[in-house]
Amino acid sequence: MDILIKLFLPLSLAFIMFSLGITLTLQDFKRVVQMPRAFSIGMLGQLLLLPVIAFTILQMFDLEPAMAFGVMLLAFAPGGVSSNMLTRFSGGSVALAVSLTAVTSLLCVLTVPLFATAAAAYFLGAAMPEIDVTSIGIAMALITAVPVAIGVFLNHLAPTFIQKTSKAVSTLATVLFVVIVVGAVATNWSLLTDNILELGPVLILLNMIMLLIGYAGAKSMKLSHADSVAIAMEVGIQNATLGITVGALIAMNGEALPPYSLASGIYGITMYGCAFLFILWARRKARKDPALQVQNELS
């Protein structure tokens, strides 16, 4: 289990982030300047609104402190490969989704350790483990930002090779994601069975609220349907693998995935059900309104 926590888990996340990087180009980062309003709304929702909503929801439920802290770790995580994929399925602006994922994945190296420290102090109190912000920041950089940067560089340097191998890379990344989620749930099975009736509704409620707020907030700012769908997916679908890994980095017990990782493990399963309902709604809305279809084509 010590090898699982200290080697397999971080290397798996690094590979998953690499699989994200090879789907990105330098143009994706330039879009930050090209679509400043949509990007700013997405960033605000991701970095500020999501943690605030998660914290507010937790005040309504009586979760174990470690479980509640795990929910906050998930809320601090950026979007990932899944949010980009689900944006495409829902007819959203993939360019905007990819741009948001790219930038927030880099910024999380700074934001997650700082936010996690504050959340641990609030929810765990005296039971709070010692959190070395610098060490966790460096570790996150090595397993998130660096693999993404390598992926972008390889995509720029050898696009033909990346195109030929991207399917295999994506498949392996998906397999690793499933293994990590199953591992997080299995190693905390007793905690899961004791808390699923309380933890499950929190995660589903957070998921659905953020999808709806993301879309409604973007539309209220006069963004297109496609951009609003992309923002909804980015603020509503988080990188569960990162949440699991950060929980393990903070615990550092080397024996098992900690309770801090359980919320992200369960979320890695439930998020697809919530996203599926949103996708059905978004696609139906676009089909029923011809003006939205034209809008999507122009965005």
C-alpha positions as CSV (number, residue, x, y, z in Angstrom):
1,M,0.0,0.0,0.0
2,D,3.0,2.3,0.7
3,I,4.0,1.9,-3.0
4,L,0.5,2.7,-4.1
5,I,0.3,5.9,-2.2
6,K,3.8,7.2,-2.8
7,L,4.5,6.0,-6.3
8,F,1.5,4.7,-8.3
9,L,-1.0,7.4,-7.3
10,P,1.2,10.5,-8.1
11,L,2.6,8.8,-11.3
12,S,-1.0,8.0,-12.4
13,L,-2.1,11.6,-11.9
14,A,0.9,12.8,-13.7
15,F,0.1,10.6,-16.7
16,I,-3.6,11.7,-16.6
17,M,-2.4,15.4,-16.6
18,F,0.0,14.6,-19.5
19,S,-3.0,13.1,-21.4
20,L,-4.6,16.5,-20.9
21,G,-1.5,18.4,-22.0
22,I,-1.3,16.6,-25.4
23,T,-4.8,17.8,-26.2
24,L,-3.7,21.4,-25.7
25,T,-1.9,23.9,-28.0
26,L,-0.4,27.3,-27.4
27,Q,-3.5,28.7,-29.1
28,D,-5.6,27.5,-26.1
29,F,-3.7,29.8,-23.8
30,K,-4.0,32.7,-26.2
31,R,-7.8,32.4,-26.1
32,V,-7.5,33.8,-22.6
33,V,-6.9,37.2,-24.2
34,Q,-9.3,36.6,-27.1
35,M,-12.3,35.8,-24.9
36,P,-11.6,37.7,-21.7
37,R,-15.2,38.1,-20.5
38,A,-16.2,34.4,-20.8
39,F,-12.8,33.3,-19.4
40,S,-13.1,35.7,-16.4
41,I,-16.6,34.4,-15.6
42,G,-15.4,30.8,-15.7
43,M,-12.3,31.6,-13.6
44,L,-14.4,33.4,-11.0
45,G,-16.8,30.5,-10.8
46,Q,-14.1,27.9,-10.5
47,L,-11.7,29.6,-8.1
48,L,-14.2,31.5,-5.8
49,L,-17.8,30.6,-6.3
50,L,-17.3,26.8,-6.2
51,P,-15.5,26.7,-2.8
52,V,-18.1,29.2,-1.4
53,I,-21.0,27.0,-2.5
54,A,-19.3,23.9,-1.2
55,F,-18.7,25.5,2.2
56,T,-22.3,26.7,2.3
57,I,-23.7,23.3,1.5
58,L,-21.5,21.7,4.2
59,Q,-23.1,24.0,6.8
60,M,-26.4,22.2,6.1
61,F,-25.1,18.7,6.7
62,D,-23.6,17.0,9.7
63,L,-20.6,15.3,8.1
64,E,-17.6,13.8,9.8
65,P,-14.9,16.5,9.8
66,A,-12.6,14.4,7.6
67,M,-15.4,13.9,5.1
68,A,-16.3,17.6,5.1
69,F,-12.6,18.5,4.5
70,G,-12.5,16.0,1.6
71,V,-15.5,17.7,0.0
72,M,-13.6,21.0,0.2
73,L,-10.5,19.5,-1.3
74,L,-12.7,18.4,-4.3
75,A,-14.1,22.0,-4.5
76,F,-10.5,23.4,-4.8
77,A,-9.6,21.1,-7.7
78,P,-9.8,22.4,-11.2
79,G,-11.6,20.8,-14.1
80,G,-9.9,18.1,-16.0
81,V,-10.0,15.9,-19.1
82,S,-13.6,14.8,-18.2
83,S,-14.9,18.3,-18.2
84,N,-13.5,18.9,-21.7
85,M,-15.0,15.7,-22.9
86,L,-18.4,16.3,-21.4
87,T,-18.4,19.8,-22.8
88,R,-18.0,18.4,-26.3
89,F,-20.9,15.9,-25.7
90,S,-23.2,18.7,-24.4
91,G,-22.6,21.0,-27.4
92,G,-20.6,23.5,-25.5
93,S,-17.6,25.6,-26.5
94,V,-14.7,23.1,-26.3
95,A,-12.2,25.9,-26.9
96,L,-13.4,27.8,-23.9
97,A,-13.5,24.7,-21.7
98,V,-10.0,23.7,-22.7
99,S,-8.6,27.2,-22.1
100,L,-10.2,27.2,-18.6
101,T,-8.9,23.7,-17.8
102,A,-5.4,24.6,-19.0
103,V,-5.0,27.7,-16.9
104,T,-6.8,26.5,-13.7
105,S,-4.7,23.3,-13.8
106,L,-1.6,25.5,-13.6
107,L,-3.0,27.9,-11.0
108,C,-4.0,25.0,-8.7
109,V,-0.3,24.6,-7.8
110,L,-0.7,27.8,-5.8
111,T,-4.4,27.9,-4.9
112,V,-5.0,24.3,-3.6
113,P,-2.3,24.2,-0.9
114,L,-3.3,27.6,0.5
115,F,-7.0,26.9,0.4
116,A,-6.5,23.4,1.8
117,T,-4.6,24.7,4.8
118,A,-7.5,27.1,5.6
119,A,-10.1,24.4,5.2
120,A,-8.2,22.0,7.3
121,A,-7.9,24.5,10.2
122,Y,-11.7,25.1,10.1
123,F,-13.0,21.5,9.7
124,L,-10.3,19.5,11.4
125,G,-9.3,21.8,14.2
126,A,-6.9,20.1,16.6
127,A,-6.9,17.0,14.5
128,M,-5.5,18.9,11.6
129,P,-2.3,17.3,10.2
130,E,0.7,19.4,9.6
131,I,0.5,20.8,6.1
132,D,3.7,21.9,4.4
133,V,2.3,24.3,1.8
134,T,5.6,24.6,0.0
135,S,6.2,20.9,-0.2
136,I,2.6,20.2,-1.4
137,G,2.9,23.0,-3.9
138,I,6.1,21.6,-5.3
139,A,4.7,18.1,-5.4
140,M,1.6,19.3,-7.2
141,A,3.7,21.2,-9.7
142,L,5.6,18.0,-10.5
143,I,2.5,15.9,-11.0
144,T,0.2,18.5,-12.6
145,A,1.8,21.6,-14.2
146,V,5.0,19.8,-15.4
147,P,3.1,16.9,-17.2
148,V,0.7,19.4,-18.8
149,A,3.6,21.5,-20.0
150,I,5.4,18.5,-21.4
151,G,2.2,17.4,-23.2
152,V,1.7,20.8,-24.7
153,F,5.4,20.9,-25.8
154,L,5.2,17.5,-27.4
155,N,2.0,18.4,-29.2
156,H,3.7,21.5,-30.6
157,L,6.9,19.6,-31.5
158,A,5.4,16.4,-33.0
159,P,1.7,16.9,-33.7
160,T,1.5,13.9,-36.1
161,F,3.0,11.5,-33.6
162,I,0.7,12.8,-30.8
163,Q,-2.3,12.4,-33.1
164,K,-1.4,8.8,-33.7
165,T,-0.9,8.0,-30.1
166,S,-3.5,10.2,-28.4
167,K,-6.2,7.5,-28.4
168,A,-3.9,5.0,-26.6
169,V,-2.8,7.6,-24.1
170,S,-6.4,8.6,-23.4
171,T,-7.5,5.0,-22.9
172,L,-4.7,4.4,-20.5
173,A,-5.5,7.6,-18.6
174,T,-9.1,6.5,-18.3
175,V,-8.1,3.1,-16.9
176,L,-5.8,4.7,-14.4
177,F,-8.6,7.1,-13.3
178,V,-11.0,4.1,-12.8
179,V,-8.3,2.3,-10.7
180,I,-7.7,5.3,-8.5
181,V,-11.4,5.9,-7.9
182,V,-12.0,2.2,-7.1
183,G,-9.0,2.2,-4.8
184,A,-10.1,5.3,-2.9
185,V,-13.6,3.8,-2.4
186,A,-12.3,0.3,-1.5
187,T,-9.7,1.4,1.0
188,N,-12.3,3.5,2.8
189,W,-15.2,1.0,2.4
190,S,-16.2,1.0,6.1
191,L,-16.2,4.8,6.1
192,L,-18.2,4.8,2.9
193,T,-20.9,2.5,4.2
194,D,-21.1,4.6,7.4
195,N,-21.3,7.9,5.6
196,I,-22.7,7.3,2.1
197,L,-26.2,8.4,3.0
198,E,-24.8,11.8,4.2
199,L,-21.9,12.2,1.8
200,G,-23.7,11.1,-1.4
201,P,-26.4,13.8,-1.3
202,V,-23.8,16.5,-0.5
203,L,-21.7,15.6,-3.6
204,I,-24.8,15.3,-5.9
205,L,-26.2,18.6,-4.6
206,L,-22.9,20.4,-5.1
207,N,-22.6,18.9,-8.6
208,M,-26.1,19.9,-9.7
209,I,-26.0,23.4,-8.1
210,M,-22.7,24.3,-9.8
211,L,-23.9,23.0,-13.2
212,L,-27.0,25.1,-12.9
213,I,-25.4,28.2,-11.4
214,G,-22.6,28.0,-14.0
215,Y,-25.0,28.0,-16.9
216,A,-27.4,30.5,-15.5
217,G,-24.7,32.9,-14.3
218,A,-23.0,32.8,-17.7
219,K,-26.3,33.4,-19.5
220,S,-27.1,36.3,-17.2
221,M,-23.8,37.9,-18.4
222,K,-25.0,37.6,-22.0
223,L,-22.8,34.8,-23.1
224,S,-23.8,32.3,-25.8
225,H,-25.4,29.0,-25.1
226,A,-22.2,27.2,-26.1
227,D,-20.0,29.3,-23.8
228,S,-22.5,29.0,-20.9
229,V,-22.5,25.2,-21.3
230,A,-18.7,25.2,-21.2
231,I,-18.6,27.3,-18.1
232,A,-21.2,25.1,-16.4
233,M,-19.1,22.0,-17.1
234,E,-15.9,23.6,-15.9
235,V,-17.3,24.8,-12.6
236,G,-19.5,21.7,-12.2
237,I,-17.2,18.9,-13.1
238,Q,-13.9,18.7,-11.1
239,N,-10.7,16.7,-11.3
240,A,-11.5,13.9,-8.9
241,T,-8.1,12.3,-9.3
242,L,-6.4,15.5,-8.1
243,G,-8.7,15.6,-5.1
244,I,-7.8,12.0,-4.2
245,T,-4.1,12.7,-4.6
246,V,-4.1,15.9,-2.6
247,G,-5.8,14.1,0.2
248,A,-3.1,11.5,0.2
249,L,-0.4,14.1,0.0
250,I,-1.8,15.8,3.1
251,A,-2.3,12.7,5.1
252,M,1.1,11.1,4.2
253,N,0.5,8.0,6.3
254,G,1.7,5.7,3.6
255,E,-0.8,3.0,4.7
256,A,-4.0,3.6,2.8
257,L,-5.8,6.3,1.0
258,P,-7.1,8.6,3.7
259,P,-10.7,9.6,4.5
260,Y,-9.9,13.0,2.9
261,S,-9.8,11.3,-0.4
262,L,-13.2,9.5,-0.1
263,A,-15.4,12.4,-1.3
264,S,-13.4,12.7,-4.5
265,G,-13.5,8.9,-5.0
266,I,-17.3,8.8,-4.7
267,Y,-17.6,12.0,-6.8
268,G,-15.6,10.3,-9.6
269,I,-18.6,8.0,-10.0
270,T,-21.6,10.3,-9.3
271,M,-20.4,13.2,-11.4
272,Y,-21.2,11.3,-14.6
273,G,-24.8,10.8,-13.6
274,C,-25.3,14.5,-12.9
275,A,-23.4,15.4,-16.1
276,F,-25.5,13.1,-18.2
277,L,-28.7,14.8,-17.1
278,F,-27.2,18.2,-17.8
279,I,-26.1,17.0,-21.3
280,L,-29.6,15.8,-22.1
281,W,-31.0,19.1,-21.1
282,A,-28.4,21.3,-22.9
283,R,-28.7,19.3,-26.1
284,R,-32.5,19.4,-26.0
285,K,-32.5,23.1,-25.4
286,A,-30.3,23.7,-28.4
287,R,-32.4,21.5,-30.6
288,K,-35.6,23.3,-29.6
289,D,-34.2,26.7,-30.2
290,P,-32.8,27.2,-33.7
291,A,-31.3,30.6,-32.6
292,L,-29.1,28.7,-30.2
293,Q,-27.8,26.4,-32.9
294,V,-26.8,29.4,-35.0
295,Q,-25.2,30.9,-31.9
296,N,-23.2,27.7,-31.3
297,E,-21.9,27.7,-34.8
298,L,-20.7,31.3,-34.5
299,S,-19.1,30.9,-31.1
